[in-house]
Amino acid sequence: MKDYRGLVHTIIKEERKNLEKAMRYWRRLEFHANHPELATLVDPMAMRIDYGINISDCK
């Protein structure tokens, strides 16, 4: 299984420069998070809240 924490950090970095690109990363992360084995590892909604990312901008 991949380590998705690196992807999350990439999103946080991109968020500051390019919101559209960050949103694509969020969609990819959410796709993976829908798999049962990853659901406990990655919670995109919680990550958004933890990192202060505007939830409405990332849909």
PQR file of N, CA, C, O and H, with PARSE charges and radii, in Angstrom:
ATOM      1  N   MET A   1       0.829  -1.187   0.000 -0.4000 1.5000
ATOM      2  CA  MET A   1       0.000   0.000   0.000 -0.0000 2.0000
ATOM      3  C   MET A   1       0.876   1.254   0.000  0.5500 1.7000
ATOM      4  O   MET A   1       1.886   1.327   0.700 -0.5500 1.4000
ATOM      5  N   LYS A   2       0.469   2.221  -0.791 -0.4000 1.5000
ATOM      6  CA  LYS A   2       1.209   3.469  -0.875 -0.0000 2.0000
ATOM      7  C   LYS A   2       1.100   4.254   0.431  0.5500 1.7000
ATOM      8  O   LYS A   2       0.202   4.025   1.242 -0.5500 1.4000
ATOM      9  H   LYS A   2      -0.351   2.161  -1.359  0.4000 1.0000
ATOM     10  N   ASP A   3       2.019   5.165   0.609 -0.4000 1.5000
ATOM     11  CA  ASP A   3       1.939   6.068   1.750 -0.0000 2.0000
ATOM     12  C   ASP A   3       1.315   7.373   1.245  0.5500 1.7000
ATOM     13  O   ASP A   3       1.936   8.126   0.495 -0.5500 1.4000
ATOM     14  H   ASP A   3       2.749   5.351  -0.049  0.4000 1.0000
ATOM     15  N   TYR A   4       0.098   7.615   1.664 -0.4000 1.5000
ATOM     16  CA  TYR A   4      -0.639   8.779   1.145 -0.0000 2.0000
ATOM     17  C   TYR A   4      -0.308  10.072   1.868  0.5500 1.7000
ATOM     18  O   TYR A   4      -0.768  11.145   1.477 -0.5500 1.4000
ATOM     19  H   TYR A   4      -0.406   7.003   2.273  0.4000 1.0000
ATOM     20  N   ARG A   5       0.489   9.971   2.921 -0.4000 1.5000
ATOM     21  CA  ARG A   5       0.858  11.198   3.624 -0.0000 2.0000
ATOM     22  C   ARG A   5       1.661  12.134   2.720  0.5500 1.7000
ATOM     23  O   ARG A   5       1.524  13.354   2.799 -0.5500 1.4000
ATOM     24  H   ARG A   5       0.863   9.100   3.238  0.4000 1.0000
ATOM     25  N   GLY A   6       2.490  11.556   1.872 -0.4000 1.5000
ATOM     26  CA  GLY A   6       3.261  12.370   0.924 -0.0000 2.0000
ATOM     27  C   GLY A   6       2.341  13.133  -0.010  0.5500 1.7000
ATOM     28  O   GLY A   6       2.592  14.296  -0.325 -0.5500 1.4000
ATOM     29  H   GLY A   6       2.601  10.564   1.807  0.4000 1.0000
ATOM     30  N   LEU A   7       1.279  12.480  -0.453 -0.4000 1.5000
ATOM     31  CA  LEU A   7       0.300  13.122  -1.328 -0.0000 2.0000
ATOM     32  C   LEU A   7      -0.389  14.277  -0.612  0.5500 1.7000
ATOM     33  O   LEU A   7      -0.622  15.334  -1.198 -0.5500 1.4000
ATOM     34  H   LEU A   7       1.076  11.535  -0.198  0.4000 1.0000
ATOM     35  N   VAL A   8      -0.711  14.065   0.658 -0.4000 1.5000
ATOM     36  CA  VAL A   8      -1.350  15.126   1.447 -0.0000 2.0000
ATOM     37  C   VAL A   8      -0.428  16.334   1.540  0.5500 1.7000
ATOM     38  O   VAL A   8      -0.885  17.466   1.380 -0.5500 1.4000
ATOM     39  H   VAL A   8      -0.521  13.207   1.135  0.4000 1.0000
ATOM     40  N   HIS A   9       0.857  16.120   1.794 -0.4000 1.5000
ATOM     41  CA  HIS A   9       1.796  17.232   1.898 -0.0000 2.0000
ATOM     42  C   HIS A   9       1.937  17.958   0.565  0.5500 1.7000
ATOM     43  O   HIS A   9       2.082  19.180   0.532 -0.5500 1.4000
ATOM     44  H   HIS A   9       1.229  15.201   1.924  0.4000 1.0000
ATOM     45  N   THR A  10       1.895  17.204  -0.533 -0.4000 1.5000
ATOM     46  CA  THR A  10       1.937  17.817  -1.868 -0.0000 2.0000
ATOM     47  C   THR A  10       0.729  18.728  -2.058  0.5500 1.7000
ATOM     48  O   THR A  10       0.844  19.829  -2.598 -0.5500 1.4000
ATOM     49  H   THR A  10       1.777  16.212  -0.506  0.4000 1.0000
ATOM     50  N   ILE A  11      -0.427  18.254  -1.607 -0.4000 1.5000
ATOM     51  CA  ILE A  11      -1.653  19.052  -1.729 -0.0000 2.0000
ATOM     52  C   ILE A  11      -1.511  20.361  -0.961  0.5500 1.7000
ATOM     53  O   ILE A  11      -1.859  21.427  -1.469 -0.5500 1.4000
ATOM     54  H   ILE A  11      -0.520  17.360  -1.168  0.4000 1.0000
ATOM     55  N   ILE A  12      -1.003  20.278   0.254 -0.4000 1.5000
ATOM     56  CA  ILE A  12      -0.866  21.472   1.092 -0.0000 2.0000
ATOM     57  C   ILE A  12       0.062  22.474   0.408  0.5500 1.7000
ATOM     58  O   ILE A  12      -0.199  23.677   0.415 -0.5500 1.4000
ATOM     59  H   ILE A  12      -0.720  19.412   0.667  0.4000 1.0000
ATOM     60  N   LYS A  13       1.140  21.972  -0.179 -0.4000 1.5000
ATOM     61  CA  LYS A  13       2.094  22.830  -0.879 -0.0000 2.0000
ATOM     62  C   LYS A  13       1.437  23.465  -2.111  0.5500 1.7000
ATOM     63  O   LYS A  13       1.555  24.670  -2.330 -0.5500 1.4000
ATOM     64  H   LYS A  13       1.352  20.995  -0.185  0.4000 1.0000
ATOM     65  N   GLU A  14       0.746  22.648  -2.912 -0.4000 1.5000
ATOM     66  CA  GLU A  14       0.108  23.133  -4.135 -0.0000 2.0000
ATOM     67  C   GLU A  14      -1.016  24.107  -3.826  0.5500 1.7000
ATOM     68  O   GLU A  14      -1.259  25.048  -4.581 -0.5500 1.4000
ATOM     69  H   GLU A  14       0.650  21.668  -2.735  0.4000 1.0000
ATOM     70  N   GLU A  15      -1.699  23.876  -2.713 -0.4000 1.5000
ATOM     71  CA  GLU A  15      -2.823  24.722  -2.311 -0.0000 2.0000
ATOM     72  C   GLU A  15      -2.421  26.202  -2.301  0.5500 1.7000
ATOM     73  O   GLU A  15      -3.206  27.073  -2.676 -0.5500 1.4000
ATOM     74  H   GLU A  15      -1.502  23.111  -2.099  0.4000 1.0000
ATOM     75  N   ARG A  16      -1.202  26.463  -1.872 -0.4000 1.5000
ATOM     76  CA  ARG A  16      -0.734  27.846  -1.777 -0.0000 2.0000
ATOM     77  C   ARG A  16      -0.456  28.458  -3.152  0.5500 1.7000
ATOM     78  O   ARG A  16      -0.589  29.667  -3.343 -0.5500 1.4000
ATOM     79  H   ARG A  16      -0.564  25.756  -1.568  0.4000 1.0000
ATOM     80  N   LYS A  17      -0.066  27.604  -4.108 -0.4000 1.5000
ATOM     81  CA  LYS A  17       0.331  28.107  -5.429 -0.0000 2.0000
ATOM     82  C   LYS A  17      -0.771  27.982  -6.469  0.5500 1.7000
ATOM     83  O   LYS A  17      -1.015  28.902  -7.250 -0.5500 1.4000
ATOM     84  H   LYS A  17       0.042  26.622  -3.953  0.4000 1.0000
ATOM     85  N   ASN A  18      -1.433  26.826  -6.468 -0.4000 1.5000
ATOM     86  CA  ASN A  18      -2.331  26.521  -7.574 -0.0000 2.0000
ATOM     87  C   ASN A  18      -3.518  25.714  -7.056  0.5500 1.7000
ATOM     88  O   ASN A  18      -3.442  24.491  -6.937 -0.5500 1.4000
ATOM     89  H   ASN A  18      -1.235  26.079  -5.834  0.4000 1.0000
ATOM     90  N   LEU A  19      -4.599  26.398  -6.752 -0.4000 1.5000
ATOM     91  CA  LEU A  19      -5.762  25.748  -6.149 -0.0000 2.0000
ATOM     92  C   LEU A  19      -6.353  24.678  -7.063  0.5500 1.7000
ATOM     93  O   LEU A  19      -6.782  23.626  -6.589 -0.5500 1.4000
ATOM     94  H   LEU A  19      -4.661  27.391  -6.849  0.4000 1.0000
ATOM     95  N   GLU A  20      -6.378  24.937  -8.365 -0.4000 1.5000
ATOM     96  CA  GLU A  20      -6.959  23.971  -9.305 -0.0000 2.0000
ATOM     97  C   GLU A  20      -6.195  22.644  -9.270  0.5500 1.7000
ATOM     98  O   GLU A  20      -6.792  21.567  -9.271 -0.5500 1.4000
ATOM     99  H   GLU A  20      -6.030  25.792  -8.750  0.4000 1.0000
ATOM    100  N   LYS A  21      -4.877  22.743  -9.240 -0.4000 1.5000
ATOM    101  CA  LYS A  21      -4.047  21.542  -9.176 -0.0000 2.0000
ATOM    102  C   LYS A  21      -4.258  20.834  -7.829  0.5500 1.7000
ATOM    103  O   LYS A  21      -4.332  19.606  -7.776 -0.5500 1.4000
ATOM    104  H   LYS A  21      -4.392  23.617  -9.239  0.4000 1.0000
ATOM    105  N   ALA A  22      -4.352  21.594  -6.770 -0.4000 1.5000
ATOM    106  CA  ALA A  22      -4.589  21.019  -5.439 -0.0000 2.0000
ATOM    107  C   ALA A  22      -5.920  20.266  -5.408  0.5500 1.7000
ATOM    108  O   ALA A  22      -6.028  19.210  -4.784 -0.5500 1.4000
ATOM    109  H   ALA A  22      -4.292  22.592  -6.814  0.4000 1.0000
ATOM    110  N   MET A  23      -6.920  20.808  -6.077 -0.4000 1.5000
ATOM    111  CA  MET A  23      -8.225  20.157  -6.107 -0.0000 2.0000
ATOM    112  C   MET A  23      -8.156  18.829  -6.840  0.5500 1.7000
ATOM    113  O   MET A  23      -8.824  17.873  -6.446 -0.5500 1.4000
ATOM    114  H   MET A  23      -6.832  21.665  -6.584  0.4000 1.0000
ATOM    115  N   ARG A  24      -7.352  18.750  -7.907 -0.4000 1.5000
ATOM    116  CA  ARG A  24      -7.177  17.468  -8.611 -0.0000 2.0000
ATOM    117  C   ARG A  24      -6.552  16.432  -7.687  0.5500 1.7000
ATOM    118  O   ARG A  24      -6.956  15.269  -7.682 -0.5500 1.4000
ATOM    119  H   ARG A  24      -6.809  19.527  -8.226  0.4000 1.0000
ATOM    120  N   TYR A  25      -5.567  16.860  -6.906 -0.4000 1.5000
ATOM    121  CA  TYR A  25      -4.945  15.950  -5.942 -0.0000 2.0000
ATOM    122  C   TYR A  25      -5.965  15.487  -4.906  0.5500 1.7000
ATOM    123  O   TYR A  25      -5.979  14.318  -4.521 -0.5500 1.4000
ATOM    124  H   TYR A  25      -5.239  17.804  -6.910  0.4000 1.0000
ATOM    125  N   TRP A  26      -6.826  16.418  -4.451 -0.4000 1.5000
ATOM    126  CA  TRP A  26      -7.848  16.041  -3.465 -0.0000 2.0000
ATOM    127  C   TRP A  26      -8.768  14.980  -4.028  0.5500 1.7000
ATOM    128  O   TRP A  26      -9.112  14.018  -3.341 -0.5500 1.4000
ATOM    129  H   TRP A  26      -6.814  17.368  -4.763  0.4000 1.0000
ATOM    130  N   ARG A  27      -9.173  15.154  -5.291 -0.4000 1.5000
ATOM    131  CA  ARG A  27     -10.075  14.173  -5.906 -0.0000 2.0000
ATOM    132  C   ARG A  27      -9.416  12.800  -5.975  0.5500 1.7000
ATOM    133  O   ARG A  27     -10.065  11.781  -5.741 -0.5500 1.4000
ATOM    134  H   ARG A  27      -8.894  15.935  -5.850  0.4000 1.0000
ATOM    135  N   ARG A  28      -8.125  12.779  -6.298 -0.4000 1.5000
ATOM    136  CA  ARG A  28      -7.401  11.511  -6.368 -0.0000 2.0000
ATOM    137  C   ARG A  28      -7.311  10.877  -4.970  0.5500 1.7000
ATOM    138  O   ARG A  28      -7.485   9.668  -4.812 -0.5500 1.4000
ATOM    139  H   ARG A  28      -7.598  13.608  -6.488  0.4000 1.0000
ATOM    140  N   LEU A  29      -7.040  11.707  -3.976 -0.4000 1.5000
ATOM    141  CA  LEU A  29      -6.946  11.204  -2.608 -0.0000 2.0000
ATOM    142  C   LEU A  29      -8.301  10.675  -2.136  0.5500 1.7000
ATOM    143  O   LEU A  29      -8.367   9.636  -1.479 -0.5500 1.4000
ATOM    144  H   LEU A  29      -6.899  12.688  -4.104  0.4000 1.0000
ATOM    145  N   GLU A  30      -9.361  11.374  -2.462 -0.4000 1.5000
ATOM    146  CA  GLU A  30     -10.700  10.937  -2.070 -0.0000 2.0000
ATOM    147  C   GLU A  30     -11.064   9.627  -2.750  0.5500 1.7000
ATOM    148  O   GLU A  30     -11.708   8.770  -2.144 -0.5500 1.4000
ATOM    149  H   GLU A  30      -9.307  12.218  -2.996  0.4000 1.0000
ATOM    150  N   PHE A  31     -10.661   9.468  -3.994 -0.4000 1.5000
ATOM    151  CA  PHE A  31     -10.915   8.214  -4.708 -0.0000 2.0000
ATOM    152  C   PHE A  31     -10.287   7.045  -3.942  0.5500 1.7000
ATOM    153  O   PHE A  31     -10.928   6.018  -3.720 -0.5500 1.4000
ATOM    154  H   PHE A  31     -10.138  10.164  -4.486  0.4000 1.0000
ATOM    155  N   HIS A  32      -9.032   7.219  -3.547 -0.4000 1.5000
ATOM    156  CA  HIS A  32      -8.341   6.166  -2.808 -0.0000 2.0000
ATOM    157  C   HIS A  32      -8.947   5.970  -1.423  0.5500 1.7000
ATOM    158  O   HIS A  32      -9.015   4.849  -0.918 -0.5500 1.4000
ATOM    159  H   HIS A  32      -8.511   8.054  -3.728  0.4000 1.0000
ATOM    160  N   ALA A  33      -9.381   7.059  -0.820 -0.4000 1.5000
ATOM    161  CA  ALA A  33      -9.933   6.989   0.535 -0.0000 2.0000
ATOM    162  C   ALA A  33     -11.262   6.231   0.571  0.5500 1.7000
ATOM    163  O   ALA A  33     -11.703   5.797   1.635 -0.5500 1.4000
ATOM    164  H   ALA A  33      -9.326   7.970  -1.230  0.4000 1.0000
ATOM    165  N   ASN A  34     -11.900   6.072  -0.597 -0.4000 1.5000
ATOM    166  CA  ASN A  34     -13.153   5.331  -0.652 -0.0000 2.0000
ATOM    167  C   ASN A  34     -12.950   3.823  -0.561  0.5500 1.7000
ATOM    168  O   ASN A  34     -13.901   3.071  -0.348 -0.5500 1.4000
ATOM    169  H   ASN A  34     -11.542   6.425  -1.461  0.4000 1.0000
ATOM    170  N   HIS A  35     -11.697   3.385  -0.724 -0.4000 1.5000
ATOM    171  CA  HIS A  35     -11.413   1.958  -0.579 -0.0000 2.0000
ATOM    172  C   HIS A  35     -11.396   1.615   0.907  0.5500 1.7000
ATOM    173  O   HIS A  35     -10.773   2.330   1.692 -0.5500 1.4000
ATOM    174  H   HIS A  35     -10.924   3.996  -0.896  0.4000 1.0000
ATOM    175  N   PRO A  36     -12.068   0.532   1.308 -0.5600 1.5000
ATOM    176  CA  PRO A  36     -12.206   0.204   2.732  0.2800 2.0000
ATOM    177  C   PRO A  36     -10.880   0.137   3.500  0.5500 1.7000
ATOM    178  O   PRO A  36     -10.798   0.595   4.639 -0.5500 1.4000
ATOM    179  N   GLU A  37      -9.845  -0.434   2.875 -0.4000 1.5000
ATOM    180  CA  GLU A  37      -8.574  -0.574   3.588 -0.0000 2.0000
ATOM    181  C   GLU A  37      -7.884   0.775   3.805  0.5500 1.7000
ATOM    182  O   GLU A  37      -7.007   0.894   4.662 -0.5500 1.4000
ATOM    183  H   GLU A  37      -9.912  -0.807   1.950  0.4000 1.0000
ATOM    184  N   LEU A  38      -8.278   1.787   3.032 -0.4000 1.5000
ATOM    185  CA  LEU A  38      -7.653   3.104   3.185 -0.0000 2.0000
ATOM    186  C   LEU A  38      -8.517   4.065   3.995  0.5500 1.7000
ATOM    187  O   LEU A  38      -8.051   5.125   4.414 -0.5500 1.4000
ATOM    188  H   LEU A  38      -8.990   1.690   2.336  0.4000 1.0000
ATOM    189  N   ALA A  39      -9.757   3.697   4.208 -0.4000 1.5000
ATOM    190  CA  ALA A  39     -10.677   4.617   4.880 -0.0000 2.0000
ATOM    191  C   ALA A  39     -10.174   5.043   6.256  0.5500 1.7000
ATOM    192  O   ALA A  39     -10.378   6.182   6.674 -0.5500 1.4000
ATOM    193  H   ALA A  39     -10.135   2.836   3.867  0.4000 1.0000
ATOM    194  N   THR A  40      -9.518   4.123   6.952 -0.4000 1.5000
ATOM    195  CA  THR A  40      -9.017   4.465   8.282 -0.0000 2.0000
ATOM    196  C   THR A  40      -7.707   5.250   8.198  0.5500 1.7000
ATOM    197  O   THR A  40      -7.361   5.996   9.114 -0.5500 1.4000
ATOM    198  H   THR A  40      -9.353   3.198   6.612  0.4000 1.0000
ATOM    199  N   LEU A  41      -6.996   5.077   7.105 -0.4000 1.5000
ATOM    200  CA  LEU A  41      -5.700   5.749   6.941 -0.0000 2.0000
ATOM    201  C   LEU A  41      -5.866   7.191   6.487  0.5500 1.7000
ATOM    202  O   LEU A  41      -5.175   8.088   6.971 -0.5500 1.4000
ATOM    203  H   LEU A  41      -7.277   4.471   6.361  0.4000 1.0000
ATOM    204  N   VAL A  42      -6.777   7.407   5.566 -0.4000 1.5000
ATOM    205  CA  VAL A  42      -6.924   8.722   4.951 -0.0000 2.0000
ATOM    206  C   VAL A  42      -8.364   9.192   5.082  0.5500 1.7000
ATOM    207  O   VAL A  42      -9.280   8.533   4.591 -0.5500 1.4000
ATOM    208  H   VAL A  42      -7.338   6.679   5.173  0.4000 1.0000
ATOM    209  N   ASP A  43      -8.565  10.306   5.730 -0.4000 1.5000
ATOM    210  CA  ASP A  43      -9.880  10.917   5.810 -0.0000 2.0000
ATOM    211  C   ASP A  43      -9.752  12.330   5.242  0.5500 1.7000
ATOM    212  O   ASP A  43      -9.424  13.266   5.972 -0.5500 1.4000
ATOM    213  H   ASP A  43      -7.821  10.841   6.129  0.4000 1.0000
ATOM    214  N   PRO A  44     -10.008  12.486   3.947 -0.5600 1.5000
ATOM    215  CA  PRO A  44      -9.792  13.786   3.309  0.2800 2.0000
ATOM    216  C   PRO A  44     -10.511  14.939   4.002  0.5500 1.7000
ATOM    217  O   PRO A  44      -9.956  16.032   4.118 -0.5500 1.4000
ATOM    218  N   MET A  45     -11.729  14.709   4.460 -0.4000 1.5000
ATOM    219  CA  MET A  45     -12.475  15.779   5.118 -0.0000 2.0000
ATOM    220  C   MET A  45     -11.756  16.224   6.391  0.5500 1.7000
ATOM    221  O   MET A  45     -11.633  17.420   6.654 -0.5500 1.4000
ATOM    222  H   MET A  45     -12.180  13.821   4.366  0.4000 1.0000
ATOM    223  N   ALA A  46     -11.285  15.263   7.172 -0.4000 1.5000
ATOM    224  CA  ALA A  46     -10.555  15.592   8.395 -0.0000 2.0000
ATOM    225  C   ALA A  46      -9.248  16.302   8.066  0.5500 1.7000
ATOM    226  O   ALA A  46      -8.850  17.236   8.762 -0.5500 1.4000
ATOM    227  H   ALA A  46     -11.385  14.291   6.958  0.4000 1.0000
ATOM    228  N   MET A  47      -8.582  15.857   7.007 -0.4000 1.5000
ATOM    229  CA  MET A  47      -7.330  16.491   6.605 -0.0000 2.0000
ATOM    230  C   MET A  47      -7.570  17.952   6.244  0.5500 1.7000
ATOM    231  O   MET A  47      -6.789  18.829   6.614 -0.5500 1.4000
ATOM    232  H   MET A  47      -8.905  15.097   6.442  0.4000 1.0000
ATOM    233  N   ARG A  48      -8.649  18.205   5.525 -0.4000 1.5000
ATOM    234  CA  ARG A  48      -8.964  19.578   5.142 -0.0000 2.0000
ATOM    235  C   ARG A  48      -9.141  20.448   6.373  0.5500 1.7000
ATOM    236  O   ARG A  48      -8.659  21.579   6.434 -0.5500 1.4000
ATOM    237  H   ARG A  48      -9.283  17.493   5.225  0.4000 1.0000
ATOM    238  N   ILE A  49      -9.843  19.895   7.352 -0.4000 1.5000
ATOM    239  CA  ILE A  49     -10.087  20.660   8.575 -0.0000 2.0000
ATOM    240  C   ILE A  49      -8.779  20.864   9.335  0.5500 1.7000
ATOM    241  O   ILE A  49      -8.484  21.966   9.798 -0.5500 1.4000
ATOM    242  H   ILE A  49     -10.235  18.976   7.302  0.4000 1.0000
ATOM    243  N   ASP A  50      -7.999  19.793   9.459 -0.4000 1.5000
ATOM    244  CA  ASP A  50      -6.727  19.861  10.182 -0.0000 2.0000
ATOM    245  C   ASP A  50      -5.779  20.892   9.573  0.5500 1.7000
ATOM    246  O   ASP A  50      -5.087  21.613  10.292 -0.5500 1.4000
ATOM    247  H   ASP A  50      -8.238  18.898   9.084  0.4000 1.0000
ATOM    248  N   TYR A  51      -5.753  20.952   8.249 -0.4000 1.5000
ATOM    249  CA  TYR A  51      -4.804  21.837   7.579 -0.0000 2.0000
ATOM    250  C   TYR A  51      -5.409  23.183   7.213  0.5500 1.7000
ATOM    251  O   TYR A  51      -4.744  24.014   6.594 -0.5500 1.4000
ATOM    252  H   TYR A  51      -6.315  20.366   7.665  0.4000 1.0000
ATOM    253  N   GLY A  52      -6.685  23.409   7.595 -0.4000 1.5000
ATOM    254  CA  GLY A  52      -7.314  24.693   7.357 -0.0000 2.0000
ATOM    255  C   GLY A  52      -7.623  24.963   5.900  0.5500 1.7000
ATOM    256  O   GLY A  52      -7.696  26.119   5.484 -0.5500 1.4000
ATOM    257  H   GLY A  52      -7.225  22.734   8.098  0.4000 1.0000
ATOM    258  N   ILE A  53      -7.805  23.912   5.121 -0.4000 1.5000
ATOM    259  CA  ILE A  53      -8.137  24.097   3.711 -0.0000 2.0000
ATOM    260  C   ILE A  53      -9.636  24.312   3.597  0.5500 1.7000
ATOM    261  O   ILE A  53     -10.422  23.623   4.248 -0.5500 1.4000
ATOM    262  H   ILE A  53      -7.745  22.973   5.459  0.4000 1.0000
ATOM    263  N   ASN A  54     -10.025  25.259   2.776 -0.4000 1.5000
ATOM    264  CA  ASN A  54     -11.435  25.566   2.594 -0.0000 2.0000
ATOM    265  C   ASN A  54     -12.134  24.407   1.901  0.5500 1.7000
ATOM    266  O   ASN A  54     -11.852  24.109   0.740 -0.5500 1.4000
ATOM    267  H   ASN A  54      -9.387  25.818   2.247  0.4000 1.0000
ATOM    268  N   ILE A  55     -13.039  23.759   2.608 -0.4000 1.5000
ATOM    269  CA  ILE A  55     -13.704  22.557   2.106 -0.0000 2.0000
ATOM    270  C   ILE A  55     -14.458  22.833   0.811  0.5500 1.7000
ATOM    271  O   ILE A  55     -14.407  22.020  -0.112 -0.5500 1.4000
ATOM    272  H   ILE A  55     -13.268  24.001   3.551  0.4000 1.0000
ATOM    273  N   SER A  56     -15.149  23.952   0.723 -0.4000 1.5000
ATOM    274  CA  SER A  56     -15.958  24.241  -0.467 -0.0000 2.0000
ATOM    275  C   SER A  56     -15.085  24.433  -1.707  0.5500 1.7000
ATOM    276  O   SER A  56     -15.551  24.212  -2.825 -0.5500 1.4000
ATOM    277  H   SER A  56     -15.190  24.613   1.472  0.4000 1.0000
ATOM    278  N   ASP A  57     -13.837  24.836  -1.530 -0.4000 1.5000
ATOM    279  CA  ASP A  57     -12.928  25.028  -2.670 -0.0000 2.0000
ATOM    280  C   ASP A  57     -12.377  23.722  -3.205  0.5500 1.7000
ATOM    281  O   ASP A  57     -11.809  23.690  -4.297 -0.5500 1.4000
ATOM    282  H   ASP A  57     -13.458  25.015  -0.622  0.4000 1.0000
ATOM    283  N   CYS A  58     -12.534  22.648  -2.456 -0.4000 1.5000
ATOM    284  CA  CYS A  58     -11.860  21.396  -2.814 -0.0000 2.0000
ATOM    285  C   CYS A  58     -12.815  20.337  -3.340  0.5500 1.7000
ATOM    286  O   CYS A  58     -12.447  19.164  -3.409 -0.5500 1.4000
ATOM    287  H   CYS A  58     -12.995  22.673  -1.569  0.4000 1.0000
ATOM    288  N   LYS A  59     -14.012  20.713  -3.709 -0.4000 1.5000
ATOM    289  CA  LYS A  59     -14.965  19.720  -4.212 -0.0000 2.0000
ATOM    290  C   LYS A  59     -14.858  19.593  -5.703  0.5500 1.7000
ATOM    291  O   LYS A  59     -15.583  18.804  -6.309 -0.5500 1.4000
ATOM    292  H   LYS A  59     -14.311  21.666  -3.653  0.4000 1.0000
TER
END
